[in-house]
Amino acid sequence: MLGLGIDAFLMASAGAMVTVVERNPLVYTLLYDGWNTARQYPQLRKIMDRMRLVHADSIEYLPTLTDRPDVIYVDTMFPSPDKLKSETKKGMTLSR
């Protein structure tokens, strides 16, 4: 659900508390490493502290929440090729 984390980072930069849910173990590990590395920089720590990473399937995870989120944002990481209106972003090309 998280993709490369760019949208989540932008939302946290704007002041939102963001819970990011990623089910793919490899993508989650890469995101966690990047999140943990970014927390080492004082100028990024407040932003990263507004983000919480969860390794789970969002379909199973969301019903377990006791506090319902205000917004659920789903980023389709790999849209079907016939629906692409522009070239795939470089980061998505690498992960495909």
Secondary structure as UniProt FT lines:
FT   TURN            3..4
FT   HELIX           6..13
FT   TURN            14..15
FT   STRAND          18..22
FT   HELIX           25..38
FT   TURN            39..40
FT   HELIX           42..49
FT   STRAND          51..55
FT   HELIX           58..61
FT   HELIX           62..64
FT   HELIX           81..83
FT   HELIX           90..95
//
